[in-house]
């Protein structure tokens, strides 16, 4: 009984959790002032730097008891790297009238209709958004999340059924550090920004998370199953995602 099997399935959209806000530092390098967000993590063994492409900032992570000055001098020692990475980030692509965004990999133009009432609709290669300009980003985002859910949920269910597993919950969220995840309780999350990616990339990610319903690791058996569950070859979508990750994080930001 398929319907019974999936009756517990909930699909929802979750906004990012507001955690402890990072401390803002600045580092001066070659006459430039570089923004750095400083966070302490109980899981960090040593100090590290990473790029947060969605927020276009550098994150400096230190273990709980490391003195701030020690962490800061680490960042200063790598200031050249920080500056280069920030400069290399793709441009922001806000949701505004006339902007182009990919819809499942196909370029679409945003058309704003300030005087119309109603919602969002797609016509050919245009996405029309009605209502006040200040509501456009939110309205378009909600619509894109719903479009992704429409594609994603049947795909997850079909692949899960093919390995005789149930999915407890599918959550679409504003996930900046990973595209998808699958927990031991069979709950899955996906980033809403996958709506910009080509269908084969969505399929590849779904196959990956569904394979985790069977193997909660990245063992050779896991990879063999993920490969089997992917509709096409697995490497091209994997490479595409790696090449385009920073770009996908700039839409609607
Ligand atoms: Zn995985």
Boltz pocket constraint, residues with backbone or C-beta under 6 A from the ligand:
constraints:
  - pocket:
      binder: B
      contacts: [[A, 208], [A, 212], [A, 217], [A, 218]]
      max_distance: 6.0
